Amino acid sequence: MTSPLTNSAAQERWTPRLWGTLLVLCAAMFLDALDVSMVGVALPSIGSELDLSTSALQWVVSGYILGYGGLLLLGGRTADLLGRRQVFLVALAVFALASLLGGLVDSGPLLIASRFIKGLSAAFTAPAGLSIITTTFAEGPLRNRALSIYTTCAATGFSMGLVLSGLLTEASWRLTMLLPAPIAIIALIAGLKLLPRSEREKDHNGYDIPGAIIGTASMLLLVYTVVQAPEVGWTSARTLLSFLAVAVLLTVFVRIEQRSAGPLIRLGVLRSGNQIRAQLGAMTFFGSYIGYQFLATLYLQTLLGWSALETALAFLPAGALVALSATKMGAVVDRFGTRRLIPAGFALMALGYVLFLRIDLDPVYAAVILPTMLFIGAACALVFPSLNIQATNGVDDHEQGMVSGLLNTSVQVGGAIFLAIVTAVVTASASDDASPQAVLDSYRTGLIVVTAIAVAGLLITATGLRKQRTQGPGRTVLIAKSEPVQEERVPVRD
């Protein structure tokens, strides 16, 4: 169904209602990113007050990832079938309640449960919010502008979360859990008034219940296995059997989707080269960044002795650069196209990681660390909006939620898998010598892996440039205000 706001989106100047709609959706994305980054700094205080072991404390983070990454596919398709507005608002209300619960609990299991519920709710708000944007703003320059602002809010929320957590944890870790609640409530109230109404999809050939069950189970088990692998061992019987079970479930899931009249994921979508590059790009880009942030945080706090707030401020230039570029990236995408910008962003990211390999035990921030942060900020500004645009362009309205859920799944699963790999490499390269230099050397080995992941993403996404050249100049005209961007419209039907 076409949104009632689409006609407004065809104009050069957005109406206040259209801006309000975008701000509500941005607020939800901002909260998702904020929640992920804020909890990390608060973990030591949480463990101390609730008497949690290290393994139990891990689940304060992993519980959110498990709910989020495991249910995104279901969340995206649910938004298509039951109505994007309805799914978004209900999930946002659950997110607010879970935030209140997380700030008031007095036991570890309850806190972990609240984190899982928050992740579950985010698995529905993220694809529903993205699909509301892609069905409200006409494909082309206007949607590109909206998506650049939307994805920038995620990066801004992540950066602000690091700073806010450092400040709030000084008073109480509970404030880091409670802060998202009032923001979510305000966004919910505004959303009830501003979000365009969407009807349930009527001709959807039934509900893919078996696919939903098997698909969700496979994602939950995959994320759980990857999260636990560094602790129990990558070659342990438990890990290998879990991966085998994931492979079996995914095989069954593919068979179900091939035969279902109304599949959870229409596999024909993945025949598009643009779609494949977007999904793999999302996995490698976010996976490399999460691995880098993990190692850089350990380096700054463990080896250099920086405080949580000092560490957060060290990352701030990257987030600030992304935020400042928010309103300009749509025009940049219109001018150069996603096939050029995504590889360019990967190249900047890889260069930033290479520069960070120069770290030592007495670095000069402005000369060693800051250049990396600026390159990372520029890369995020280019890649995240472009990935969302490339994944959703050329997709029919009734499948926008599905594709949005698939893209967010790639982000979360990529983050979980590559962080686990980087952690395992650092652990394996650590020597019995616990000297600062030996620890730094193990971190540097992990950074080499992070760089390799970024280079792999660069090589994958650069294949789109070869295809673009073979199509000839007549098919790469990008500046057209009244028509969709030709480069990005790809056939996705069977």
VMD Tcl script that draws the C-alpha trace (Angstrom):
set ca {
  {0.00 0.00 0.00}
  {1.25 3.48 -0.81}
  {1.50 5.86 2.12}
  {-0.74 8.92 2.17}
  {2.38 11.01 2.59}
  {3.97 9.91 -0.67}
  {2.52 12.77 -2.65}
  {4.06 15.21 -0.18}
  {7.39 13.45 -0.59}
  {7.33 14.21 -4.28}
  {7.75 17.88 -3.50}
  {11.09 19.61 -3.06}
  {10.11 20.99 0.37}
  {9.04 18.53 3.03}
  {5.95 19.33 5.09}
  {6.17 19.58 8.92}
  {4.23 16.30 9.16}
  {6.73 14.56 6.93}
  {9.62 15.87 9.02}
  {7.77 14.73 12.16}
  {7.33 11.24 10.75}
  {11.03 10.99 9.96}
  {12.02 12.28 13.42}
  {9.86 9.66 15.17}
  {11.50 6.88 13.15}
  {14.94 8.40 13.74}
  {14.26 8.47 17.48}
  {13.65 4.71 17.52}
  {16.82 4.00 15.54}
  {18.73 6.39 17.80}
  {17.51 4.47 20.86}
  {18.53 1.10 19.40}
  {22.10 2.31 18.86}
  {22.18 4.25 22.13}
  {21.16 1.18 24.10}
  {23.86 -0.99 22.55}
  {26.70 1.42 23.31}
  {25.62 2.62 26.77}
  {25.57 -0.74 28.50}
  {29.24 -1.55 27.82}
  {30.71 1.10 30.11}
  {28.20 0.26 32.85}
  {29.05 -3.46 33.03}
  {31.62 -3.28 35.86}
  {29.16 -1.37 38.08}
  {26.35 -3.78 37.22}
  {28.47 -6.79 38.08}
  {29.53 -5.29 41.39}
  {26.04 -4.33 42.57}
  {24.21 -7.44 41.37}
  {27.09 -9.82 42.18}
  {27.34 -11.24 38.66}
  {30.18 -13.38 37.41}
  {32.00 -12.49 34.20}
  {30.12 -15.14 32.21}
  {26.77 -13.95 33.59}
  {27.69 -10.34 32.92}
  {28.35 -11.19 29.27}
  {24.67 -12.02 28.89}
  {23.65 -8.47 29.77}
  {25.08 -7.64 26.34}
  {24.47 -10.95 24.60}
  {20.82 -11.12 25.70}
  {20.08 -7.99 23.69}
  {22.00 -9.27 20.66}
  {20.22 -12.63 20.87}
  {16.75 -11.09 20.85}
  {17.64 -8.50 18.22}
  {19.59 -10.62 15.77}
  {17.43 -13.72 16.18}
  {14.05 -12.15 15.47}
  {14.78 -9.55 12.78}
  {13.59 -11.72 9.90}
  {10.30 -12.36 11.67}
  {10.03 -8.68 12.61}
  {10.47 -7.51 9.04}
  {7.86 -9.81 7.56}
  {5.44 -9.13 10.42}
  {5.57 -5.43 9.57}
  {4.59 -6.22 5.97}
  {1.72 -8.50 6.95}
  {0.22 -6.83 10.02}
  {0.88 -3.17 9.18}
  {4.09 -1.20 9.62}
  {2.63 1.51 11.84}
  {0.94 -0.95 14.19}
  {4.00 -3.17 14.56}
  {6.32 -0.19 15.07}
  {4.19 1.43 17.80}
  {3.53 -1.78 19.74}
  {7.22 -2.72 19.67}
  {8.24 0.79 20.75}
  {5.86 0.57 23.73}
  {7.43 -2.78 24.71}
  {10.89 -1.20 24.41}
  {9.89 1.59 26.83}
  {8.49 -0.88 29.38}
  {11.57 -3.10 29.16}
  {13.78 -0.03 29.73}
  {11.87 0.75 32.93}
  {12.14 -2.86 34.05}
  {15.89 -2.95 33.39}
  {16.47 0.12 35.55}
  {14.44 -1.16 38.49}
  {15.38 -4.85 38.78}
  {17.52 -6.15 41.62}
  {18.70 -9.46 40.17}
  {20.89 -10.54 37.30}
  {18.40 -12.93 35.62}
  {15.70 -10.24 35.56}
  {18.13 -7.73 34.06}
  {19.17 -10.21 31.37}
  {15.49 -10.95 30.67}
  {14.76 -7.24 30.27}
  {17.67 -6.92 27.86}
  {16.36 -9.84 25.78}
  {12.90 -8.22 25.63}
  {14.48 -4.93 24.52}
  {16.37 -6.73 21.79}
  {13.19 -8.49 20.73}
  {11.28 -5.21 20.50}
  {14.12 -3.59 18.53}
  {13.91 -6.52 16.10}
  {10.42 -5.25 15.22}
  {10.95 -1.48 15.37}
  {14.08 -1.47 13.15}
  {12.65 -3.16 10.02}
  {9.21 -1.58 10.51}
  {10.76 1.90 10.79}
  {12.97 1.45 7.74}
  {10.09 0.12 5.66}
  {7.90 3.08 6.70}
  {10.57 5.38 5.30}
  {10.96 3.47 2.05}
  {7.20 3.40 1.46}
  {6.69 7.06 2.46}
  {9.53 8.70 0.53}
  {9.61 8.19 -3.23}
  {12.59 6.21 -4.51}
  {15.36 8.50 -5.72}
  {16.84 11.70 -4.29}
  {14.12 12.23 -1.66}
  {14.41 8.72 -0.24}
  {18.19 8.95 -0.36}
  {18.05 12.12 1.73}
  {15.66 10.55 4.26}
  {17.72 7.38 4.59}
  {20.95 9.32 5.03}
  {19.42 11.22 7.95}
  {17.90 8.03 9.37}
  {21.09 5.98 9.33}
  {23.10 8.92 10.65}
  {20.89 8.92 13.75}
  {22.06 5.37 14.45}
  {25.72 6.39 14.33}
  {25.00 9.49 16.41}
  {23.14 7.43 19.00}
  {26.02 4.99 19.23}
  {28.55 7.79 19.75}
  {26.40 9.67 22.25}
  {25.74 6.45 24.13}
  {29.45 6.07 24.81}
  {29.67 9.58 26.25}
  {26.39 9.46 28.18}
  {27.22 6.10 29.71}
  {30.47 7.50 31.05}
  {28.60 10.39 32.68}
  {25.56 8.47 33.95}
  {27.48 5.52 35.35}
  {29.29 7.92 37.67}
  {25.91 8.43 39.40}
  {24.31 4.99 38.89}
  {24.32 2.30 36.24}
  {20.53 2.21 36.53}
  {20.33 5.57 34.81}
  {21.85 4.05 31.67}
  {18.97 1.55 31.63}
  {16.27 4.11 32.41}
  {17.33 6.88 30.02}
  {15.80 5.30 26.87}
  {12.36 4.98 28.52}
  {11.23 8.64 28.46}
  {12.64 9.11 24.94}
  {10.72 6.05 23.75}
  {7.52 7.27 25.40}
  {7.79 10.71 23.75}
  {8.43 9.06 20.37}
  {5.47 6.74 20.94}
  {3.09 9.62 21.68}
  {4.33 11.54 18.63}
  {4.12 8.42 16.48}
  {0.47 7.85 17.34}
  {-0.29 11.22 15.75}
  {2.26 11.46 12.96}
  {2.98 8.02 11.49}
  {1.03 7.21 8.32}
  {-1.55 4.47 8.67}
  {-0.91 1.27 6.77}
  {-3.36 -1.53 6.19}
  {-2.58 -5.17 6.67}
  {-1.48 -6.90 3.51}
  {-4.57 -8.66 2.19}
  {-3.27 -10.80 -0.67}
  {-0.32 -12.40 1.05}
  {-1.15 -16.09 0.39}
  {-1.33 -16.94 4.07}
  {1.17 -16.85 6.90}
  {4.43 -18.74 6.68}
  {4.22 -20.19 10.19}
  {6.72 -23.06 9.62}
  {9.19 -20.64 8.00}
  {8.80 -18.17 10.86}
  {9.46 -20.86 13.47}
  {12.43 -22.49 11.69}
  {13.92 -19.18 10.52}
  {13.73 -17.62 13.98}
  {15.10 -20.77 15.62}
  {18.05 -20.89 13.20}
  {18.93 -17.21 13.79}
  {18.61 -17.54 17.56}
  {20.80 -20.65 17.59}
  {23.38 -19.08 15.26}
  {23.74 -15.94 17.36}
  {23.81 -18.00 20.59}
  {26.48 -20.35 19.20}
  {28.72 -17.53 18.01}
  {28.38 -15.62 21.28}
  {29.27 -18.70 23.35}
  {32.01 -20.10 21.09}
  {34.92 -18.04 22.49}
  {34.03 -19.19 26.01}
  {33.43 -22.91 25.39}
  {35.88 -23.28 22.51}
  {35.43 -23.07 18.73}
  {36.36 -26.73 18.26}
  {34.45 -28.08 21.25}
  {31.77 -30.70 20.63}
  {29.10 -28.30 21.85}
  {30.07 -25.58 19.35}
  {30.46 -27.95 16.40}
  {27.14 -29.65 17.09}
  {25.46 -26.27 17.42}
  {26.83 -25.13 14.04}
  {25.70 -28.43 12.52}
  {22.21 -27.85 13.94}
  {22.22 -24.32 12.47}
  {23.15 -25.71 9.05}
  {20.32 -28.26 9.23}
  {17.79 -25.63 10.32}
  {18.86 -23.22 7.57}
  {18.59 -26.00 4.97}
  {15.09 -26.82 6.15}
  {14.25 -23.09 6.16}
  {15.36 -22.68 2.53}
  {13.25 -25.68 1.49}
  {10.22 -24.23 3.27}
  {10.68 -20.83 1.65}
  {10.99 -22.41 -1.81}
  {7.66 -24.18 -1.40}
  {5.68 -21.61 0.61}
  {3.01 -19.53 -1.14}
  {3.73 -16.61 1.21}
  {7.39 -17.01 2.27}
  {9.05 -15.19 5.15}
  {11.87 -14.36 2.68}
  {11.26 -14.49 -1.06}
  {14.52 -16.07 -2.17}
  {14.25 -14.43 -5.59}
  {15.26 -11.15 -3.94}
  {18.72 -12.61 -3.41}
  {19.22 -13.06 -7.15}
  {19.98 -9.36 -7.38}
  {23.69 -8.56 -7.38}
  {23.00 -5.24 -5.67}
  {21.11 -7.02 -2.91}
  {23.84 -9.59 -2.32}
  {26.51 -6.88 -2.18}
  {24.42 -4.85 0.26}
  {23.89 -7.80 2.60}
  {27.53 -8.95 2.56}
  {28.68 -5.34 2.80}
  {26.55 -4.84 5.90}
  {28.01 -7.95 7.53}
  {31.65 -7.09 6.87}
  {31.41 -3.37 7.53}
  {29.65 -3.62 10.90}
  {31.61 -6.74 11.83}
  {34.95 -5.01 11.25}
  {33.86 -1.90 13.16}
  {32.60 -3.82 16.19}
  {35.86 -5.77 16.30}
  {37.84 -2.54 16.06}
  {35.82 -0.79 18.76}
  {36.24 -3.78 21.09}
  {40.03 -3.78 20.68}
  {40.40 0.00 20.76}
  {38.38 0.21 23.99}
  {40.54 -2.45 25.64}
  {43.67 -0.70 24.43}
  {42.68 2.72 25.73}
  {41.33 1.56 29.09}
  {43.41 -1.53 29.92}
  {46.81 -0.54 28.56}
  {46.72 3.26 28.63}
  {44.59 3.54 31.76}
  {42.05 5.96 30.31}
  {38.73 6.42 32.06}
  {35.43 5.39 30.50}
  {34.60 9.02 29.73}
  {38.03 9.69 28.19}
  {37.60 6.63 26.00}
  {34.14 7.77 24.90}
  {35.50 11.20 24.00}
  {38.26 9.56 21.95}
  {35.57 7.96 19.75}
  {33.52 11.15 19.56}
  {35.16 12.67 16.43}
  {33.94 9.73 14.34}
  {30.35 10.17 15.50}
  {30.52 13.95 15.16}
  {31.69 13.65 11.56}
  {28.79 11.33 10.75}
  {26.27 13.66 12.42}
  {27.57 16.73 10.60}
  {27.28 15.01 7.23}
  {23.70 13.80 7.78}
  {21.85 16.31 5.65}
  {24.43 16.25 2.84}
  {24.77 12.52 2.20}
  {21.55 12.23 0.21}
  {22.91 14.66 -2.38}
  {26.24 12.80 -2.43}
  {24.45 9.51 -3.15}
  {22.43 11.20 -5.91}
  {25.64 12.45 -7.48}
  {27.88 9.38 -7.27}
  {25.60 6.38 -6.65}
  {25.87 3.66 -4.02}
  {28.06 1.40 -6.15}
  {30.86 3.95 -5.97}
  {30.32 5.20 -2.41}
  {30.23 1.84 -0.65}
  {33.67 0.65 -1.90}
  {35.06 4.14 -1.26}
  {33.85 3.95 2.33}
  {35.38 0.51 2.79}
  {38.69 1.84 1.47}
  {38.64 4.67 4.02}
  {37.76 2.24 6.79}
  {40.60 -0.13 5.89}
  {43.04 2.80 5.71}
  {41.95 3.94 9.16}
  {42.60 0.47 10.59}
  {46.04 0.34 8.97}
  {46.92 3.68 10.56}
  {45.81 2.37 13.96}
  {48.35 -0.43 13.72}
  {50.96 2.24 14.62}
  {49.74 2.32 18.25}
  {52.26 1.87 21.03}
  {52.29 2.20 24.81}
  {52.73 5.96 24.70}
  {50.75 7.31 21.72}
  {50.07 10.91 20.78}
  {46.30 11.06 20.30}
  {46.30 13.74 17.58}
  {48.94 11.93 15.51}
  {48.02 8.25 16.00}
  {44.42 7.78 17.16}
  {42.55 10.81 15.81}
  {43.32 10.12 12.11}
  {41.79 6.66 12.45}
  {38.66 8.07 14.10}
  {38.23 10.60 11.29}
  {38.64 7.97 8.58}
  {36.13 5.74 10.36}
  {33.67 8.62 10.66}
  {33.97 9.41 6.95}
  {33.54 5.71 6.10}
  {30.40 5.36 8.22}
  {28.94 8.52 6.67}
  {29.40 7.04 3.18}
  {28.58 3.39 3.73}
  {25.65 3.08 6.13}
  {23.20 5.28 4.17}
  {24.37 3.75 0.89}
  {23.83 0.19 2.12}
  {20.26 0.98 3.17}
  {19.53 2.70 -0.13}
  {21.03 -0.08 -2.22}
  {19.16 -2.81 -0.31}
  {15.73 -1.15 -0.49}
  {15.72 0.47 -3.94}
  {13.84 -1.45 -6.60}
  {11.88 -3.45 -3.98}
  {8.07 -3.38 -4.02}
  {6.30 -1.76 -1.07}
  {4.85 -5.03 0.21}
  {8.39 -6.49 0.56}
  {10.13 -3.49 2.12}
  {9.78 -4.88 5.65}
  {11.21 -8.21 4.56}
  {14.27 -6.62 2.94}
  {14.74 -4.24 5.89}
  {14.68 -7.16 8.31}
  {17.17 -9.06 6.15}
  {19.57 -6.09 6.08}
  {19.39 -5.58 9.84}
  {19.92 -9.32 10.34}
  {23.09 -9.12 8.24}
  {24.32 -6.24 10.41}
  {23.68 -8.02 13.71}
  {24.84 -11.48 12.67}
  {27.93 -10.00 11.03}
  {28.73 -8.08 14.20}
  {28.33 -11.18 16.38}
  {30.32 -13.51 14.11}
  {33.26 -11.23 13.38}
  {33.56 -10.00 16.97}
  {33.74 -13.60 18.12}
  {36.42 -14.33 15.50}
  {38.49 -11.29 16.50}
  {38.18 -12.19 20.18}
  {39.29 -15.77 19.47}
  {42.33 -14.57 17.48}
  {43.40 -12.19 20.24}
  {43.03 -14.94 22.86}
  {44.97 -17.44 20.75}
  {47.80 -14.98 20.08}
  {48.17 -13.98 23.73}
  {51.37 -15.30 25.29}
  {52.08 -16.39 28.85}
  {53.99 -13.14 29.19}
  {51.42 -10.69 30.57}
  {53.59 -7.63 30.00}
  {51.92 -4.57 28.43}
  {53.94 -5.03 25.23}
  {52.82 -8.66 24.91}
  {49.18 -7.65 25.39}
  {49.59 -4.90 22.81}
  {51.03 -7.40 20.34}
  {47.97 -9.64 20.76}
  {45.70 -6.64 20.14}
  {47.66 -5.80 17.02}
  {47.09 -9.32 15.69}
  {43.36 -8.80 16.19}
  {43.56 -5.46 14.38}
  {45.16 -7.18 11.39}
  {42.12 -9.50 11.26}
  {39.80 -6.48 11.51}
  {41.63 -4.87 8.59}
  {41.36 -8.08 6.57}
  {37.57 -8.14 7.13}
  {37.30 -4.56 5.84}
  {39.42 -5.41 2.79}
  {37.18 -8.41 2.09}
  {34.17 -6.09 2.20}
  {35.94 -3.72 -0.18}
  {36.62 -6.50 -2.69}
  {33.04 -7.79 -2.50}
  {31.36 -4.42 -2.96}
  {33.82 -3.31 -5.65}
  {32.41 -5.99 -7.97}
  {29.51 -3.59 -8.52}
  {31.91 -1.15 -10.20}
  {32.84 -3.71 -12.83}
  {29.17 -4.32 -13.59}
  {28.57 -0.58 -13.80}
  {31.35 -0.12 -16.35}
  {30.03 -2.94 -18.56}
  {26.58 -1.34 -18.65}
  {27.93 1.76 -20.39}
  {27.55 5.43 -19.57}
  {23.93 5.58 -20.69}
  {22.77 3.71 -17.60}
  {24.64 5.58 -14.92}
  {22.94 8.98 -15.05}
  {22.11 9.77 -11.43}
  {20.79 13.31 -11.22}
  {17.09 13.21 -12.00}
  {14.73 14.89 -9.57}
  {11.52 13.50 -10.99}
  {12.57 9.87 -11.52}
  {14.13 7.11 -9.39}
  {17.88 6.70 -9.54}
  {18.37 4.41 -12.52}
  {21.57 2.92 -11.23}
  {19.95 1.62 -8.09}
  {16.72 0.18 -9.50}
  {17.29 -3.51 -9.93}
  {14.92 -6.32 -10.83}
  {14.07 -8.34 -7.74}
  {11.12 -10.39 -8.88}
  {11.48 -14.01 -9.90}
}
mol new
graphics top color blue
foreach p $ca { graphics top sphere $p radius 0.5 }
foreach p [lrange $ca 0 end-1] q [lrange $ca 1 end] { graphics top cylinder $p $q radius 0.2 }
display resetview
